[in-house]
Amino acid sequence: MENIQRKTIIIDAENKALGRLAVEVAVLLRGKSKPDYVPYKDAGDTVVVKNIDKMKFTGNKLENKNYFRYTGYLGNLKKATLKEFLIKKGPKEVLRNAVMGMLCKNKLRDKQIKRLKFEK
């Protein structure tokens, strides 16, 4: 079995848009920027995002972007706007949610998202 060399990459989120930052993080977590990338291997790096509170949201996303969750009961589809989600969960969870949607939906996703860290 090969020994995977993981680097720690620090990204400053100050004045970066949510989607563009999430794409950058997702590519690094998957390891797509490495020359020996294959889709079935978890060879990505550890990503540390700092200044997450200074991330910017373009357009009318604070009012128009919705997050849905389903409780499992009939008629209990919960909806929250980005502004409500930011107040309740914080910007870390907003970025984590965006990155989760960009990673492959398989067994590797849980391992990859654990390598996403935040610092002030």
C-alpha positions as CSV (number, residue, x, y, z in Angstrom):
1,M,0.0,0.0,0.0
2,E,1.3,3.4,-0.9
3,N,2.1,6.1,1.6
4,I,0.1,9.2,0.9
5,Q,1.9,12.5,1.5
6,R,-0.7,15.0,2.8
7,K,0.1,18.7,3.1
8,T,-1.7,21.3,5.2
9,I,-2.9,24.2,3.0
10,I,-4.1,27.4,4.7
11,I,-6.7,29.5,2.8
12,D,-7.7,33.0,3.7
13,A,-11.4,33.5,3.2
14,E,-11.4,37.2,3.6
15,N,-13.3,38.9,0.7
16,K,-13.8,35.6,-1.2
17,A,-17.2,34.6,-2.4
18,L,-18.8,31.5,-0.9
19,G,-19.0,29.4,-4.1
20,R,-15.6,30.2,-5.4
21,L,-14.0,29.4,-2.0
22,A,-16.0,26.1,-1.8
23,V,-14.7,25.0,-5.2
24,E,-11.1,25.7,-4.2
25,V,-11.5,23.8,-1.0
26,A,-13.3,20.8,-2.6
27,V,-10.6,20.4,-5.2
28,L,-7.9,20.4,-2.6
29,L,-9.7,17.9,-0.3
30,R,-10.2,15.5,-3.2
31,G,-6.6,15.8,-4.4
32,K,-7.5,16.7,-8.0
33,S,-4.6,19.2,-8.2
34,K,-2.1,16.3,-7.7
35,P,-0.5,14.6,-10.7
36,D,-1.3,11.1,-9.3
37,Y,-5.0,11.7,-8.9
38,V,-7.4,8.8,-9.3
39,P,-11.1,9.1,-8.3
40,Y,-11.2,6.0,-6.1
41,K,-8.3,7.1,-3.8
42,D,-8.4,9.5,-1.0
43,A,-5.2,11.4,-1.6
44,G,-6.3,15.0,-0.8
45,D,-4.6,17.5,1.5
46,T,-5.8,19.0,4.8
47,V,-7.3,22.4,4.3
48,V,-7.4,25.1,7.0
49,V,-9.7,28.1,6.3
50,K,-9.1,31.2,8.3
51,N,-11.0,34.5,8.5
52,I,-14.2,32.6,7.8
53,D,-16.3,35.5,9.3
54,K,-15.1,37.9,6.6
55,M,-16.3,35.7,3.7
56,K,-18.6,37.7,1.4
57,F,-22.0,36.7,-0.2
58,T,-22.7,38.2,-3.6
59,G,-26.1,39.2,-5.0
60,N,-29.2,38.7,-3.0
61,K,-28.2,35.3,-1.5
62,L,-28.8,36.3,2.1
63,E,-32.5,36.7,1.3
64,N,-33.1,34.4,-1.6
65,K,-30.9,31.3,-1.0
66,N,-32.8,28.6,0.9
67,Y,-31.6,25.6,2.9
68,F,-34.1,22.7,3.3
69,R,-34.2,19.8,5.8
70,Y,-36.8,17.2,6.3
71,T,-37.7,15.9,9.7
72,G,-39.2,12.6,8.5
73,Y,-42.7,13.5,9.4
74,L,-45.4,14.4,6.9
75,G,-45.5,18.1,6.1
76,N,-42.4,18.8,8.1
77,L,-40.1,20.2,5.4
78,K,-38.2,23.0,7.2
79,K,-36.9,25.9,5.2
80,A,-34.4,28.6,6.3
81,T,-32.8,31.4,4.3
82,L,-29.0,31.9,4.3
83,K,-29.3,34.8,6.8
84,E,-31.2,32.6,9.2
85,F,-28.8,29.7,8.7
86,L,-25.8,32.0,9.3
87,I,-27.3,33.2,12.6
88,K,-28.2,29.7,13.8
89,K,-25.3,27.6,12.6
90,G,-22.6,30.2,11.7
91,P,-20.4,30.7,8.6
92,K,-18.4,27.5,9.2
93,E,-21.4,25.3,8.6
94,V,-22.4,27.3,5.5
95,L,-19.0,26.7,3.9
96,R,-19.0,23.0,5.1
97,N,-22.4,22.5,3.6
98,A,-21.3,24.0,0.2
99,V,-18.2,21.9,0.1
100,M,-20.2,18.7,1.0
101,G,-22.4,19.3,-2.0
102,M,-19.3,19.5,-4.3
103,L,-17.6,16.3,-3.1
104,C,-18.4,12.9,-4.6
105,K,-21.4,11.2,-2.9
106,N,-19.6,8.0,-1.8
107,K,-17.7,6.5,1.1
108,L,-14.8,8.8,0.6
109,R,-16.8,12.0,1.3
110,D,-16.9,11.5,5.1
111,K,-13.1,11.0,5.2
112,Q,-12.5,14.0,3.0
113,I,-14.7,16.5,4.9
114,K,-13.0,15.6,8.2
115,R,-9.9,17.2,6.8
116,L,-11.6,20.6,6.5
117,K,-10.6,22.7,9.5
118,F,-11.4,26.3,10.6
119,E,-9.4,28.8,12.6
120,K,-9.9,32.4,13.5
